[in-house]
């Protein structure tokens, strides 16, 4: 815009826009926020950042604007601590948040997706244009874990990873907005994660750059790899859904499809439409109600479906949906509309989720059919038939179904159980086959009030009249239910299908891995491949070492305890410490793994949820003494399957130890009085770290000397002049080192009780921190 050629009103608007842009730039000036000059060194910036973090941390500063200021300080430090982003800001006054998550230009294909990066004249951090996504669909970590993940078992989620500082995100905004408006109306969940405010959630999802788009279904995350266009995103959501949700039905398999209601214990729904592919709306509905209804699709354009159209008198000018229950000749309900909306379909399916007389096959179905009494005016009664699956019971079962189909009482539901499959329930009620009773559930624990209908059930007219009379009496006097019992949890009759479901899940997982390999998505595949090879190598090493260990034990009739176990530099990862007592324990050794750059990922970063790695910090000089003492102190805790034991050689990996504690100090969890210079002189020998790799926190044990010989635990070397080493002095020094872990057993008990303070960190130091100089 050329302001020299504008008239006065236009000139005012132009100056106003330019002033707004300058004001926005000033608001996000990282130098002004941190209070440093452009010539400030990294050490100065880091020192100022630590001071401001302690001052503005929301946990200690309760002022109203403390949280916003803390976020600005963190973002400013992210820019100035990265030389590339700092240079970019110094040159252009802007920075692209794509850089912390990985370099690249989006003119070609990426690990995630690509698009034409053709212009950069969008206003920076334009809140107005981004308000569409941020205000309505913003996700937080707790919201994702508590709401999105459970809900993803009913509908897929499409999530965008973005940032206020990301220029490339603006390119996909128009397409994203259009796709969201369409997919949300079909029932797809939408989410937006701003890494500036929810970096923890972004890391949890595995998003390493912005912009990224991913899908979540059944708790599993899948990344989008293609060009950001409407058709690709729509196909991506459709590919997230399982492949066997909707069955194609023709004249050849319609009888088999409709008659499977008895085996699957579900109503069956048929959708008639003229399009050759199943509509996405119908697939999403089938996924949402997959536990209740079996879905089929009939293509009206095929000649193989002509008999179906004629049999059910289908109007070919509008989509038609039929629901079948126990009768396969006549639909139980029908709906037909040109504009088949999600709300209409949901209401239609909800009203037909159950058969007229379903079989109670698990506790979940029992809870939904016969809910617990909550209010006096909302009593719900269940009429339950105890029967068998043999052919001799067919007449009685059919008569019970006929009676239930004529029921007009909304507070009464009918169901049946097979005595052979639900024997525990029948034993509690003292019922045999061909018995009918009426029950009302009183609490979730299983208490019920019930009454048996006299005369049993054979399906005769007299049996129907007796049952009808009891139901009429029940409406007038609920107290006729004069027996009570505590029902056990019903057996899950479909539990045998677990293997089939597991095979399907494994098939989907393998397909996803092959898809990632075909797309060269090595960044996401490397952790998985590393974990697999590490597990195989560790398993092989364990078998070999154990084999040698067993063979050595067989040759000794009376093994003796050793004070220390010698391990040379360059030994294998595993250090086995054998402790023998008068009464041999179940496991006569403590398995201690050396924490190196090879075992780092499997033993810490990818440690399973709920597991912890207890790491002893030592040096080459103290290795033998500390390992022996460490084994004795933790031996009684080796029975726990969630504890792993390792040791870290601080002579090799001092940088990792310092970085780890520095991360914890940045989070204002560990208060230290030492300055930066003194911190390098800390002796970490004898420290023990309990590391939770999944939740990213640690518990710290500092050595406390409690022995009687040798004086205090620290300062003895510095307070006296150096003297020639003697056997007596070396023995005293060894004794002092030995006593550093005297209180470790008590500390381990507090660790198991969960009473130790936890120091949370933003992430584990990278491999460059743990790999020391050679």
C-alpha positions in Angstrom: 0.0 0.0 0.0 1.5 3.4 -1.1 0.5 5.9 1.6 1.8 8.9 -0.5 -1.0 8.6 -3.0 -3.9 8.2 -0.5 -6.4 10.9 0.5 -6.7 12.0 4.2 -9.3 9.3 5.4 -7.3 6.5 3.7 -4.1 7.9 5.1 -5.5 7.8 8.6 -6.4 4.1 8.2 -3.0 3.3 6.8 -1.1 5.0 9.6 -3.4 3.2 12.1 -2.5 -0.2 10.6 1.2 0.6 10.6 1.0 1.8 14.2 -0.8 -1.4 15.2 1.9 -3.5 13.5 4.7 -1.6 15.3 2.8 -1.9 18.6 2.5 -5.7 18.1 6.2 -6.0 17.3 7.1 -4.0 20.5 4.9 -6.3 22.6 6.8 -9.3 21.6 10.3 -7.8 21.6 12.3 -10.5 23.4 15.2 -8.1 24.2 12.8 -5.7 26.0 11.0 -8.5 27.8 14.2 -9.9 29.2 15.8 -6.5 29.7 19.0 -7.2 27.8 20.8 -5.5 25.0 21.2 -6.9 21.5 24.9 -7.5 22.2 24.2 -9.6 25.3 26.0 -12.9 25.5 24.3 -16.3 26.0 25.6 -16.4 29.6 24.1 -13.0 30.4 20.8 -14.0 28.7 20.7 -17.2 30.7 21.4 -15.5 34.0 18.7 -12.9 33.4 16.2 -15.6 32.3 16.8 -17.6 35.5 16.2 -14.6 37.7 13.0 -13.6 35.9 11.7 -17.2 35.9 12.1 -17.3 39.7 10.4 -13.9 40.0 7.4 -14.5 37.8 6.7 -18.2 38.2 2.9 -18.5 38.8 3.5 -20.8 41.7 5.3 -18.1 43.7 4.0 -14.9 42.1 0.3 -14.5 42.7 -0.1 -11.3 40.8 -2.8 -11.2 38.1 -0.4 -10.8 35.1 2.2 -13.2 36.4 1.2 -16.1 34.2 1.2 -14.0 31.0 4.5 -12.5 31.9 6.0 -15.9 32.6 4.9 -17.1 29.2 6.4 -14.1 27.5 9.7 -14.6 29.3 9.8 -18.3 28.3 9.1 -17.4 24.6 11.7 -14.7 24.6 14.3 -17.0 26.0 13.5 -19.6 23.4 14.2 -17.0 20.7 17.4 -15.5 22.1 18.9 -18.8 23.3 18.7 -20.2 19.7 21.3 -18.5 17.5 19.5 -19.2 14.3 16.2 -17.7 15.6 18.0 -14.8 17.2 19.7 -14.0 13.9 16.4 -14.2 12.1 14.8 -11.9 14.6 17.7 -9.4 14.5 17.5 -9.2 10.6 13.7 -9.3 10.1 12.2 -8.5 13.5 10.3 -11.8 13.2 10.9 -15.5 13.9 9.3 -18.7 12.5 8.3 -21.2 15.2 8.9 -24.0 12.6 12.6 -24.0 13.4 12.5 -25.5 17.0 10.7 -28.5 15.6 12.9 -29.1 12.6 14.2 -27.3 9.6 12.7 -27.5 6.1 11.0 -25.7 3.3 7.5 -26.6 2.4 7.8 -26.4 -1.3 8.7 -30.1 -1.4 7.4 -33.1 0.5 7.9 -33.4 4.2 7.6 -36.0 6.9 4.2 -34.5 7.7 2.8 -32.7 4.7 3.7 -30.0 2.1 2.2 -27.0 0.5 3.2 -24.1 -1.7 5.1 -21.6 0.5 4.7 -18.6 -1.8 4.1 -15.5 0.3 5.1 -14.1 3.7 3.2 -10.8 3.9 0.7 -11.9 6.5 0.7 -9.8 9.7 2.7 -11.4 12.5 0.7 -13.0 15.3 -2.6 -11.9 13.9 -5.0 -12.7 16.7 -8.1 -11.7 14.6 -7.4 -14.3 11.9 -6.5 -17.0 14.4 -9.5 -16.5 16.7 -11.6 -19.0 14.8 -9.3 -21.9 15.9 -8.0 -20.7 19.2 -11.3 -19.7 20.9 -13.3 -22.8 20.3 -11.0 -25.7 19.7 -8.0 -25.0 21.9 -6.9 -28.2 23.7 -5.0 -28.5 27.1 -3.1 -31.5 28.3 -5.6 -32.5 31.0 -8.5 -32.0 28.6 -6.9 -34.2 26.0 -6.2 -37.0 28.5 -9.5 -36.9 30.3 -11.9 -36.0 27.5 -10.4 -36.4 24.0 -8.8 -39.8 24.4 -11.9 -41.5 25.9 -14.1 -39.9 23.3 -11.8 -41.0 20.5 -13.2 -44.5 21.0 -16.6 -43.1 19.7 -15.4 -40.6 17.1 -12.1 -39.7 15.4 -10.4 -36.4 16.2 -8.5 -34.1 13.8 -5.9 -32.0 15.6 -3.8 -29.1 14.3 -0.4 -28.2 16.0 0.2 -24.5 15.5 1.7 -21.5 17.2 1.3 -17.7 17.2 4.8 -17.4 15.9 4.3 -19.7 12.9 4.0 -18.1 9.5 3.6 -21.3 7.7 0.5 -22.1 9.7 -1.3 -19.1 8.1 -1.0 -20.7 4.7 -3.2 -23.7 5.7 -5.7 -21.6 7.7 -8.4 -21.1 4.9 -8.3 -24.8 4.0 -8.4 -25.9 7.7 -11.4 -23.6 8.4 -13.3 -25.1 5.5 -12.5 -28.7 6.4 -13.4 -28.1 10.1 -16.8 -26.7 9.2 -17.6 -29.7 7.1 -16.2 -32.5 9.3 -17.5 -31.1 12.5 -21.0 -31.3 11.1 -20.4 -35.0 10.4 -19.3 -35.7 14.0 -15.5 -35.5 13.8 -13.9 -34.0 16.9 -11.7 -30.9 16.3 -8.7 -29.7 18.3 -6.0 -27.1 18.1 -2.8 -27.2 20.2 -0.7 -24.1 20.5 2.9 -25.2 21.3 3.6 -21.8 22.9 1.2 -22.6 25.7 0.8 -26.4 25.5 4.3 -27.7 24.7 3.8 -30.6 27.0 0.8 -31.7 25.0 2.6 -31.3 21.7 5.5 -33.4 23.0 3.1 -36.0 24.3 1.5 -36.2 20.8 4.9 -36.5 19.2 4.6 -33.3 17.2 8.1 -32.0 16.5 7.3 -29.1 14.2 4.6 -26.6 13.3 2.3 -26.8 11.5 1.4 -30.4 11.9 -1.9 -32.2 11.5 -2.7 -35.5 13.2 -5.7 -37.8 13.8 -6.6 -39.5 17.1 -8.8 -42.6 17.1 -9.1 -45.3 19.8 -6.4 -43.4 21.7 -3.9 -43.9 18.8 -2.2 -40.9 17.1 -1.6 -40.9 13.3 0.1 -38.1 11.5 -1.1 -36.5 8.2 1.6 -36.7 5.5 0.1 -35.1 2.3 -0.7 -31.7 0.8 -3.1 -29.7 2.9 -6.2 -29.7 0.6 -9.7 -30.4 1.5 -9.9 -33.7 -0.3 -6.8 -35.1 1.3 -7.9 -34.2 4.8 -11.3 -35.7 4.3 -9.7 -38.9 3.0 -7.3 -38.9 5.9 -10.2 -38.9 8.4 -11.9 -41.7 6.5 -8.8 -43.8 6.5 -8.5 -43.5 10.3 -11.7 -45.5 10.7 -11.5 -49.3 10.9 -12.0 -51.1 7.6 -14.8 -53.5 8.7 -17.3 -51.1 10.0 -19.9 -51.3 7.2 -20.6 -54.4 5.2 -21.7 -54.2 1.6 -25.0 -55.9 1.2 -26.5 -57.3 -2.0 -29.1 -59.9 -3.0 -26.5 -62.6 -2.4 -25.7 -61.9 1.2 -28.7 -60.0 2.6 -30.2 -63.1 4.3 -27.0 -64.0 6.0 -26.5 -60.3 7.1 -30.0 -59.9 8.6 -30.1 -63.3 10.3 -26.9 -62.7 12.2 -28.9 -60.7 14.8 -29.2 -63.7 17.1 -25.5 -64.5 17.1 -24.3 -60.9 17.5 -27.2 -59.9 19.8 -27.5 -56.6 17.9 -30.1 -54.8 15.6 -29.0 -54.5 12.0 -29.3 -51.3 10.0 -29.4 -51.0 6.2 -28.7 -47.7 4.4 -30.0 -47.5 0.7 -28.3 -44.9 -1.4 -27.2 -44.3 -5.0 -23.6 -43.4 -4.5 -21.1 -46.3 -5.1 -19.1 -45.7 -1.9 -20.3 -45.6 1.7 -20.8 -42.0 2.8 -18.5 -40.7 5.4 -21.4 -39.7 7.7 -22.6 -43.3 7.7 -19.1 -44.6 8.5 -18.8 -42.2 11.4 -22.2 -43.3 12.7 -21.2 -46.9 12.4 -18.1 -46.2 14.4 -20.0 -44.4 17.2 -22.5 -47.2 17.6 -20.3 -50.2 16.8 -21.0 -51.8 20.2 -24.7 -51.7 19.7 -25.7 -52.0 16.0 -24.4 -53.8 13.0 -24.4 -51.6 9.8 -24.8 -52.5 6.2 -24.9 -50.5 2.9 -26.9 -51.2 -0.2 -25.8 -49.5 -3.5 -29.0 -48.8 -5.4 -27.1 -48.4 -8.7 -26.1 -52.1 -8.8 -28.1 -54.7 -10.5 -27.3 -57.1 -7.7 -29.5 -55.1 -5.3 -32.7 -55.0 -7.4 -34.5 -57.6 -5.4 -33.8 -55.8 -2.1 -35.2 -52.6 -3.5 -38.3 -54.4 -4.6 -38.7 -56.4 -1.4 -38.7 -53.4 0.9 -40.2 -50.9 -1.6 -37.3 -48.5 -1.5 -37.7 -45.0 -3.0 -34.6 -44.5 -5.1 -34.8 -40.7 -5.0 -33.8 -40.2 -1.4 -31.5 -42.1 1.0 -33.4 -44.6 3.1 -32.4 -46.2 6.4 -34.0 -49.4 7.8 -33.5 -51.0 11.1 -34.2 -54.7 11.7 -34.4 -56.4 15.0 -35.7 -60.0 15.6 -37.8 -60.0 12.4 -35.8 -60.0 9.2 -38.9 -59.7 6.9 -40.2 -56.4 8.2 -38.1 -53.5 9.4 -38.8 -52.3 13.0 -38.3 -48.7 12.0 -37.6 -46.6 8.8 -36.4 -43.1 8.0 -36.1 -41.5 4.6 -34.8 -38.0 3.8 -32.8 -36.2 1.1 -30.7 -34.3 3.5 -29.7 -37.0 6.0 -28.3 -35.0 8.9 -26.2 -36.3 11.8 -28.8 -35.3 14.4 -31.5 -37.2 12.7 -29.4 -40.4 12.3 -28.2 -40.2 15.9 -31.8 -40.0 17.2 -32.9 -42.8 14.9 -30.1 -45.1 16.1 -30.4 -44.2 19.7 -34.1 -45.2 19.7 -33.2 -48.6 18.2 -30.0 -49.5 20.0 -31.4 -52.7 21.5 -33.4 -55.7 20.3 -36.9 -56.1 21.6 -35.6 -58.9 23.9 -31.8 -58.8 24.0 -29.7 -61.5 25.7 -27.7 -60.3 28.7 -24.2 -61.1 27.5 -22.1 -58.8 29.8 -22.4 -56.4 32.7 -22.3 -53.3 30.5 -25.5 -54.3 28.6 -27.2 -55.2 31.9 -26.4 -51.8 33.3 -27.9 -50.0 30.3 -31.0 -52.2 30.0 -31.8 -52.3 33.7 -30.4 -49.1 35.2 -30.2 -48.5 38.9 -33.2 -46.8 40.6 -32.4 -43.1 41.1 -35.8 -41.4 41.7 -39.1 -42.7 42.9 -40.9 -41.6 39.8 -38.3 -43.1 37.5 -38.5 -46.8 38.5 -37.2 -49.2 35.9 -38.2 -52.9 35.9 -36.7 -55.8 34.0 -38.5 -59.0 33.2 -35.9 -61.7 32.9 -36.3 -65.1 31.3 -34.0 -67.9 32.4 -33.7 -70.3 29.4 -31.4 -72.4 27.4 -29.9 -72.4 23.9 -31.1 -75.9 22.9 -33.8 -76.3 20.3 -36.3 -77.5 22.9 -36.5 -74.0 24.3 -37.3 -72.4 21.0 -41.1 -72.3 21.4 -40.9 -70.7 24.9 -38.4 -68.2 23.7 -40.5 -67.2 20.7 -43.6 -66.8 22.9 -41.6 -64.6 25.3 -40.6 -62.4 22.3 -44.2 -62.2 21.1 -45.3 -61.1 24.6 -42.6 -58.4 24.8 -43.5 -57.0 21.4 -47.0 -56.2 22.7 -45.6 -54.4 25.7 -46.6 -50.7 26.0 -45.1 -49.8 29.4 -42.0 -47.6 29.0 -40.7 -48.6 32.5 -40.5 -52.3 31.7 -37.7 -53.9 29.7 -37.5 -57.6 28.6 -34.4 -59.7 28.4 -33.2 -63.3 28.7 -30.1 -65.2 29.8 -28.8 -68.6 29.0 -28.5 -70.6 32.3 -25.4 -72.4 30.9 -23.5 -69.2 30.3 -24.7 -67.2 33.4 -24.8 -69.9 36.0 -23.6 -67.7 38.9 -26.6 -65.4 38.4 -29.1 -68.3 38.3 -27.6 -69.7 41.5 -28.0 -66.5 43.4 -31.7 -66.2 42.4 -32.2 -70.0 42.8 -33.8 -70.1 39.4 -33.8 -72.9 36.8 -34.6 -72.9 33.1 -38.1 -71.8 32.0 -38.3 -69.3 34.9 -39.4 -65.7 34.7 -38.9 -63.1 37.4 -39.3 -59.3 37.7 -36.4 -57.3 39.3 -35.5 -53.7 40.2 -31.9 -52.7 40.7 -31.3 -50.7 43.9 -27.6 -49.8 43.8 -24.6 -50.3 41.5 -23.1 -52.8 43.9 -25.6 -55.4 42.7 -28.5 -55.3 45.1 -31.9 -56.0 43.5 -35.5 -56.5 44.6 -37.2 -59.3 42.7 -40.2 -61.6 42.5 -40.6 -64.9 40.6 -43.7 -65.3 38.4 -45.4 -68.4 39.6 -45.9 -71.4 37.3 -42.7 -70.9 35.3 -42.7 -70.2 31.6 -43.6 -72.6 28.8 -45.1 -70.0 26.4 -48.7 -70.9 26.9 -51.6 -68.4 27.1 -51.9 -69.1 30.9 -48.2 -68.2 31.3 -48.7 -64.9 29.4 -51.8 -64.0 31.5 -50.0 -64.7 34.8 -47.1 -62.4 33.7 -49.5 -59.7 32.5 -51.3 -59.8 35.9 -48.1 -59.5 37.8 -47.0 -56.4 35.7 -50.4 -54.8 36.4 -50.0 -55.4 40.1 -46.5 -54.0 40.0 -47.8 -50.7 38.6 -50.1 -50.3 41.5 -48.0 -51.7 44.3 -44.2 -51.9 43.8 -43.8 -53.6 47.2 -44.8 -57.0 45.6 -41.0 -57.4 44.9 -40.5 -58.9 48.3 -37.2 -60.7 47.8 -33.7 -59.1 47.7 -30.3 -60.4 46.6 -26.8 -59.3 45.7 -26.2 -60.2 42.0 -22.7 -61.0 40.9 -21.1 -59.4 37.8 -22.3 -61.1 34.6 -19.9 -63.2 32.6 -18.7 -61.6 29.4 -19.9 -64.1 26.8 -18.0 -62.3 24.0 -14.7 -62.5 25.8 -13.6 -65.3 23.5 -13.6 -62.8 20.6 -10.6 -61.0 22.2 -8.2 -63.0 20.1 -9.9 -62.0 16.9 -10.0 -58.3 18.0 -6.3 -58.5 18.9 -5.5 -59.9 15.4 -7.4 -57.1 13.8 -5.6 -54.5 16.0 -2.2 -56.1 15.1 -3.1 -56.0 11.5 -4.0 -52.3 11.7 -0.8 -51.5 13.6 1.4 -53.4 11.0 -0.4 -51.6 8.2 0.4 -48.3 9.9 4.1 -49.2 10.2 4.3 -50.2 6.6 2.6 -46.9 5.6 5.1 -45.0 7.6 8.0 -46.9 5.9 6.5 -46.2 2.5 6.3 -42.5 3.3 9.9 -42.4 4.6 8.8 -41.1 7.9 12.0 -42.2 9.6 11.8 -39.5 12.3 8.8 -41.2 13.9 10.0 -44.7 13.1 13.4 -44.4 14.6 12.3 -44.6 18.3 10.2 -47.7 17.5 13.1 -49.4 15.6 15.5 -48.4 18.3 13.2 -49.9 21.0 12.8 -53.1 19.1 16.5 -53.7 18.5 17.4 -52.6 22.0 14.9 -55.0 23.4 16.2 -57.9 21.3 19.8 -57.1 22.1 19.1 -56.8 25.9 17.2 -60.1 25.8 20.0 -61.8 24.0 22.6 -60.3 26.4 20.5 -61.4 29.4 20.2 -64.9 28.2 24.0 -65.2 27.5 25.1 -63.6 30.8 22.6 -65.7 32.8 23.8 -68.9 31.0 27.4 -68.2 32.0 26.3 -67.2 35.5 24.4 -70.5 36.0 27.3 -72.6 34.7 29.6 -70.9 37.2 27.3 -71.5 40.1 27.0 -75.2 39.3 30.7 -75.6 39.8 30.6 -74.2 43.3 29.0 -76.1 46.1 29.4 -73.3 48.7 29.5 -69.8 47.2 30.9 -67.1 49.4 29.8 -63.5 49.6 32.3 -61.0 48.2 32.8 -57.5 49.5 33.1 -56.0 46.1 32.6 -56.9 42.5 35.3 -55.9 40.0 34.1 -54.5 36.7 36.6 -53.3 34.1 36.0 -50.3 31.8 34.4 -51.4 28.6 32.5 -54.2 30.3 29.0 -55.2 29.1 26.0 -53.2 30.0 24.9 -55.5 32.8 26.6 -55.7 36.2 25.4 -58.6 38.3 26.0 -58.3 42.0 25.6 -61.6 43.9 24.6 -61.6 47.5 24.4 -64.9 49.3 22.8 -65.3 52.7 22.2 -68.2 55.0 18.8 -68.6 53.6 19.1 -68.2 49.8 16.5 -65.7 48.5 14.4 -66.3 45.4 16.7 -64.1 43.3 20.3 -64.2 44.5 21.6 -61.2 42.6 20.8 -57.5 41.9 20.7 -56.6 38.2 22.3 -53.2 37.6 22.5 -51.7 34.1 25.1 -49.1 33.2 23.3 -46.0 31.8 25.1 -45.1 28.5 24.1 -43.5 25.2 23.1 -47.0 24.0 20.8 -47.9 26.9 19.6 -44.4 27.5 16.4 -44.5 25.4 15.2 -47.9 26.5 16.1 -47.5 30.2 14.8 -43.9 30.6 13.2 -42.1 27.7 11.0 -45.0 26.6 10.5 -46.5 30.1 7.0 -48.0 30.4 4.4 -46.0 32.3 4.5 -46.8 36.0 8.1 -47.9 35.9 11.1 -46.1 37.5 14.8 -46.4 37.1 16.9 -46.0 40.3 20.3 -44.7 39.2 23.4 -44.6 41.4 26.0 -41.9 40.5 29.6 -43.0 40.9 33.1 -42.6 39.5 35.8 -45.0 38.3 37.5 -44.8 41.7 34.4 -45.5 43.8 32.6 -48.0 41.5 33.4 -51.2 43.3 32.7 -49.9 46.8 29.4 -48.1 45.9 28.0 -50.9 43.7 28.5 -53.4 46.5 26.8 -51.1 49.1 24.1 -50.1 46.6 23.2 -53.8 46.0 22.9 -54.5 49.7 20.6 -51.5 50.3 18.2 -52.1 47.4 18.2 -55.9 47.5 15.0 -56.1 49.4 13.2 -54.1 46.8 14.2 -56.2 43.8 10.9 -58.1 44.0 9.1 -55.1 42.5 8.5 -55.4 38.8 8.3 -51.7 38.3 11.8 -50.8 39.6 14.9 -51.0 37.5 18.5 -50.3 38.8 21.3 -48.6 36.9 24.5 -46.7 37.6 25.9 -43.6 35.9 29.6 -42.9 35.7 29.9 -39.2 36.4 33.5 -39.2 35.1 32.0 -39.8 31.6 28.7 -38.1 31.8 29.0 -35.1 34.2 27.4 -32.8 31.6 24.2 -34.9 31.7 24.1 -34.8 35.5 24.5 -31.0 35.6 22.0 -30.4 32.8 19.4 -32.6 34.6 19.7 -30.7 37.9 19.7 -27.5 36.0 16.4 -28.3 34.3 14.9 -29.1 37.7 16.2 -25.8 39.1 14.7 -23.9 36.2 11.3 -25.4 37.2 12.0 -23.9 40.7 11.8 -27.2 42.4 15.4 -27.6 43.8 16.7 -24.7 45.8 20.5 -24.4 45.8 22.7 -21.9 47.3 25.7 -22.5 45.0 26.2 -20.1 42.2 27.2 -21.1 38.6 30.8 -21.3 39.5 30.4 -23.4 42.6 28.0 -25.7 40.9 30.8 -27.3 38.9 32.6 -28.3 42.1 29.7 -30.4 43.5 30.7 -34.0 44.1 27.8 -36.1 42.8 29.4 -39.4 44.0 26.8 -41.3 46.0 23.8 -39.4 44.6 20.9 -41.6 43.7 18.2 -40.6 41.2 14.8 -42.2 40.9 13.7 -41.3 37.4 10.2 -41.7 36.0 10.7 -41.6 32.2 7.1 -41.4 31.3 5.9 -38.6 33.6 9.2 -36.8 33.5 10.1 -36.3 37.1 12.8 -37.4 39.5 13.3 -38.0 43.2 16.8 -37.2 44.6 18.8 -38.9 47.3 21.8 -37.0 48.6 24.5 -39.0 50.5 24.5 -38.7 54.3 27.5 -40.0 56.2 26.5 -41.8 59.4 29.6 -43.9 60.2 31.6 -43.4 63.3 35.1 -43.4 61.8 36.6 -40.7 59.6 34.7 -37.5 60.6 32.2 -35.6 58.5 31.2 -36.5 55.0 32.6 -33.5 53.3 35.4 -31.1 53.8 38.0 -33.5 55.1 40.1 -33.4 52.0 40.0 -29.6 51.7 40.5 -28.7 55.4 43.9 -30.5 55.7 47.0 -30.3 53.6 47.7 -33.1 51.3 49.8 -36.0 52.7 51.2 -39.2 51.5 48.6 -42.0 51.1 48.9 -44.8 53.6 47.0 -48.1 53.8 45.2 -46.7 56.9 44.1 -43.5 55.1 43.0 -45.4 52.0 40.9 -47.7 54.3 39.3 -44.7 56.0 38.5 -43.1 52.7 36.9 -46.3 51.5 34.9 -46.5 54.7 33.6 -43.0 54.2 32.5 -43.7 50.7 30.9 -47.0 51.9 28.8 -45.0 54.4 27.5 -42.5 51.8 24.6 -44.9 51.2 23.7 -45.7 54.8 20.3 -44.0 54.6 19.4 -45.3 51.1 17.2 -48.2 52.5 14.9 -45.7 54.3 14.8 -43.5 51.2 13.8 -46.5 49.1 10.9 -47.2 51.5 9.7 -43.6 51.1 10.0 -43.9 47.4 7.8 -47.0 47.4 5.3 -45.2 49.6 5.2 -42.2 47.3 6.0 -39.7 50.0 9.2 -38.3 48.4 9.2 -34.8 46.8 9.0 -35.0 43.0 11.0 -32.6 40.8 9.3 -32.3 37.4 11.4 -31.3 34.3 10.3 -30.2 30.8 12.2 -33.1 29.1 15.1 -35.4 29.5 18.5 -34.0 28.3 19.4 -35.1 24.8 21.9 -37.6 23.7 24.5 -34.9 23.2 24.3 -34.3 27.0 24.9 -37.9 28.1 27.7 -38.6 25.7 30.8 -37.4 27.4 34.1 -36.6 25.7 36.3 -39.6 24.9 
